[in-house]
Amino acid sequence: MLSIVIPIYNEEKLIAELVKRTHTALTTFTSNFEIIVVDDGSDDSSLKSLQASQVQFPELKIVALSRNFGHQAAYTAGLEYASGEFIGMMDGDMQDPPELFAEMYRKIKEEGFDVISAKRIGRKGSNSRNFLTFIFHRIFRNIAVLKNMENTGNFSMMTREALTALLSLKEKIRYLPGLRTFIGFKQGYVEFIREDRLSGEPKMSLSKLFTLAADAIFSFSRLPIRMCLILGLIGTFVFMCAGAYVLFAKIMGFAIAGWPSTMLSIYFLGSIQLVALGVVGEYVYRIYKESQERPLYFVKKIYDGTPLKK
């Protein structure tokens, strides 16, 4: 059994083509599969469109969440309800080509990989979004504790053993590409050029992309908290030098009285303290979210002829 998990949010214009194209792509290399689409609290006609597609494609299973819980939570819901021996992940905006699942499946079956991630070697679409994504991956590559994550996203396939390990990680603030790398196992890659959206506006706004980037950096890098120490050491060094100069000037009799140096020093030290407090606040917020132990999502209804296993 092959399970493909696709989260969607307000994608009514894409549903029919998404399901049809994914179904066609999977039938080229296997006949035993399920397509699990997670409706992440859509407030348009996405759910009705999914139900209409389910009549034509009985392999389609719909997991409707009670509200919008976010992209990573929706993925987690689909992964927890998947029953396949092999599990694929794909965004629902038609930017990830489902035809690439055939190559992922072959690599896992024939070459013994446990996890295959799709690595983007090019992008079509918005130049500004592409530039920001490029900057994020370049920074993340240099600061992340885990390596070999550059230009990989959610688009991937893994074995049941790898998925079991992934789902054993229970943090509430999730960055699945990082968690997928963290679990280890034998990991491989396939390369592709990411397409632009087929239609409609991106559901991941810039603010959501920045939030996801922050989750990735704070979850898989020590740099933010280490920057507090670095800034503190720099500030200490600068004002030790400034203090020595002031003392020397006082002794030699050419010290200039005035408030500019005092004000500048206050502003400088104050900015360092605010940066440090902001970084510490990010970590405190994440600790707070984890300590709440709230479920990642709630399922409103499953649209399927037979109950899905959990």
N, C-alpha and C positions, 0 to 999 in steps of 0.2 A: 504494500500500500504506500502510495506517495500522497502526502498532504501538502497543499499549497495554501499559505496564510496570507490574506490580503486585507489590510485595514482600509476603510474608506470613511470619508466625512464630506457630506454634501457633494456627491459626484454623480448626480442623476443623469447628466449628459454623457457620462462615460461608461455607465454600468453595462449596457448591452454589448458594446464593443469590447470592454474589458473581459467579461465572462466568456464571450464567444472566442476571442483571440487566445485567451489562456487555455480554454478547453481544446481548441484546435492544436495548439502547440504541444499540449501534454499527450494527446492521442497519437502523436507521431512516434513516441517511444515507449508508451506504456498504456495499458487498458485498465489498470487498477489504481485509481486515484480519486481524491476528493479535493474540492476547492472550497476553502473556508473563508468567507468574506465576513469581516467584523465591521458592523455598522456602528461607528463611534458616536452615537447620539445625533445622527443627521436630522436636520429640521426641514429638509426639502423632500423630494419624492424618491430619494435613493432606495429606501426600504421597499417601496412598491415596485420599483424597477428591478430590484433583486428578486423579489417574489415572482415577477413575470418571467425573468430569465430562468428561474428554478423549474418552471414548467417544461421548458425546452431542454434544460441541462440538469438532470436529476443528481449529478455528482456535486452540484452546488449546495453548500450548507451555509446557513446564515446565522450568525451570532449577533443579536441586537443588544447593545449595551443600554443601560437605563438613562445615561446622559453622555456628554462628551468628556471622556476621561483623559484624552491626549493620545498622541501617536504611539508612544512606546507602551502605554498601558493596553491599548487596543491590540497591538502585536502580541503582548503577553497573553491576553485573553485567548486569541486564536491559537497560540502555541500550546496553551494548557488544554485546549479542547481537541487538538489534532490527534488522530489515532494511527497515523502512518508510521512505517518503519523508517521512511525518509521524509524530511520536512523541509519545504522551501518557504522563503519569505520574499515578498514583493510588494512595493508600494502600489497604490491603486490609481495613480495618475497617468498610467501608460508611458511613463518615462523609462521604466525597466522592461526590456523586451522578454516576454515569457518564453520565447523560442530558445533563450540561453539556458533554460532549465535542462534541456537535453544534454548539453555539454557538462553541466554540473553533475547530473545523474550518472553520466558515463565515467567521469573522474572518480566519483565515490565508489561505483560498482567495480570498475576495472583497475583503478590505480590505488585503491585502498585508503582514500582520504576520508576523514570524518566530518570535516567542515570545508565547504567551498564558498568563498566570498567572491562577489563580482567586483572587480577593480576598474574604476572609471579612468580611461586614458584620454577622454575628451568629452565635451559637453556642448549641447546645442541649447538655444534659448537665451534667456536674459543675461546680458553681459555683466550687469552689476551683481546679480546673484551668483553667477559663476565666479566672478572675481572674489567676492566675499568667501565663497566656499573654498576657493583655492588658497586664500590667505589662512583660513581656519586649518585646513589640512596641513599646510606648510608649518604653521606654528605647532600644531598638535604632534606632528611627526618628531619635532625636536624636543618637546617637553614631556611627552607621555612616558609613563613607566613601561608600558607595553609597546612593542614595536610591530612593524609590518601592518599597520592599520591605515596608512595613508590612502586616501581616495576610495575607501570602501564604506559602504553604507549598510542598509538593512537587506538589500538584495543578496540572497545567499541560499544555500541548502546544507543540511546537516543530517547525521544519522540519529536514530533514536537515543543512542548512548550519549551523544554530545548534547542533545536536547535535554535529557534528564539532568545532566550536569548543569546546563544553563538555567533550568527552572529551579534548581536547588539554591540559586543565588536570590535572596529574598529582599534586597534593598528596594525601597519604594521609588527613589529617584534613579531611573534606569537609562543607560545608554547602551543599547543592545549590541551595536558593533564592537564596543569595548568589552562587554561581558562575553561575547562570542569568542573573542581573542583570549580573554583571561582564562577560560576553562582549559585551554591547551588542546590536546588531541592532535591528530595529524591534519594540518590546515593547508589548503591549496587555494588557487585563484584562477579565475577566468577574466579576460579583459573585454571591455566593451565601450562603446561611445554612447553616452546617455542622451536620449532623445528629449525634445521639448514636449510640453504637455500637448495632448491631442486637442483639447479644448478647455475652456473655463480658466479661472484664475487659480494660482497656487494656494492651497489651503494652509501650507506652512508659511506664515507671514514672516517678515524679517525679525520681528520681536520673538516669535517662537523659535526661529533658527538661532538667534542669539542665546535664548534660554537653553536650547539643546546643546549649543557649543559650550556654554558655561557648565552644564551638567557633565559633559565629557571631560572638560579640563579639570574641574574640581574633583571628579571621581577617579581620574587616572593620571594625575600629575601632582607632584609635591611642590611645583613651582610657586603657586599663589601664596601659600603659607611661608615658603622660604623667602619670597620677595619681601615680606615684612621684616625678616631678620636682616636681609641685605640692605634695605632702605634705612633701617635703624643703625646699622654699622656705618653706612655712608654718612648719615646725619651726624653721628658721633664723631667721625673722623674730620668732617668739614668744620665742625664747631670747636673741636680741639685745636685745629689749626688757627681758626679765627680767634679763639681765646688766647692762644700764644701770641698772635700778632697784636691783639689789643693790649696785652700785658707788656709786650716789648715797646709798643708805641707810648704807653703811659710812662714807662721808665725813662725813655729817651726824650720825652717831652713834646712829641709831635702828634699826640692823640687828638682827633677831631671830635668835638662834642656834637651830639645831635641824635635824632631819633631814627634816621633811615636804617642804620645797621640793626638797631634793636627790633624795628618792625619787620624787617626782612627775615631776621632769625626766627621771630615768632611765627610768621607765615610759613616758613620752610618746615620748621618742626611740627607745626600744626597740620600741615598737609600730609606729612609722613604718618602722623598719628591717625588721621582720618582714613588714609589708604589702608593702614594696618587694621583699623577697626572694621572697615568695610569687608576686607578679606576674611577676618575672623567671624564677622557676622554671617557671611555666606556659609561657612562651615557650621556655625551654630544653627542656622536655619535648616541645614540638611540633617543635622543631628536631631533637631526637633521633629522634622517630618518622619524620620525613621522611628523615633520613640513613640509616635502616635499609633503605629501599627494598624493603620486603617487599610482595608483591602484596596488593591490597585483599581478594581473595577467592580461593577455589579451587572449581571446579565439580566436583561428584561425578559427576553424570550429567544428560544432557539427554533428556527424554522427548518425542520428536517423530519423526514419520515421515521427515522430511528434515532433514539437518544445518542448524543455524542458522549464518548468516554472522557472522564476527567481524572 
